[in-house]
Amino acid sequence: MRILAVDDDPVILEMLEECLPNGRDIDLVVCSSAEEALAITRSDDQPFDCLLLDVMLPGIDGIALCDNFRQSKRYRTTPIIMITASREADLMERAFHAGATDFLSKPLDGIELQARINAAAMLNASLHRERAAQHTLAELSQRLRLRFDEEIDLDVPGIGDSLSLENALLRMPDGCYAMSLFTLDIVGLRGIHKAVCPSAFRYHLETVGLAATEGLEGRAWRLAYVGSGRYVGVVMGRARFNRDVVLDEINATLALTWDVEQSSTPQPPVLRLNKITEQRLWSGLSASDKIREHLENNDTLSGLPAEDNEDALFDRLETAIEDER
């Protein structure tokens, strides 16, 4: 197992080397700055299986370094363990948002360190098996039609499913937080789903997801794709959430990045961004409950007569086009 440890404290690095001696099962590489770590990972052909990052680093801090690694396809799912002497909830929240897998508290305990590394090794082995299975089934998967309402696992950093969003909210310490809850819908996606191949449909979802993360840049956010062309998200902070500004930024990104050939459509889809509620103070539990209630009870097409739902509208459009021909 290849491990990269990044800490500017030589005592910590020395302890790591003692607890994780290089041998048959462990290959430990240590460095004292984020810049050095990035240089090592960019020049090394063989990826690391686990990353140990000190939160407080000179220059680029550990949380920014974690986020940098998560932007790389090579380290998108690699276990990342943050090392910190702080117990601040906000710091831990930022680290988890950046993609951290786990925390280790200073002063380090050798037994706990070994346990976390063993857990990371098990996770890494599981990820390798999953990648192998995905590779084996890749060609078949491309030929299978994705369900419109499916919570597809998108290849977009920072975007999970409804369960991952719910778990993140429920892990928050007790207390009230300023949060804005919102949905982002791809209008007319059901018709696109019927008209294009699975890879083009996935392109729509992932490109909109990437544009959404760009539009939310500079804010503390969480986002999940919940199926049926809908994303649900949370923006943390006291600043008022201006949905029109965010939507304009998302649309601007889509206009610049949209690929007609990959999407099989001539232009980006229309998007609709709405607040779930005007309430802004939430506990993690109450926010999770509100989102779940919204997903269960606020489907914009539910309850409509058959002639008014989107399937019927799309069918009528196809009929009209054929009549004109």
Helices and strands as residue ranges (DSSP letters): E 2-6, H 10-19, E 27-31, H 34-43, E 50-54, H 62-71, G 73-75, E 80-84, H 89-98, E 102-105, H 110-143, E 159-160, H 162-170, E 177-186, H 189-195, H 198-215, E 220-225, E 230-236, H 243-257, H 260-263, E 271-275, E 281-282, H 284-297, G 306-308, H 310-324
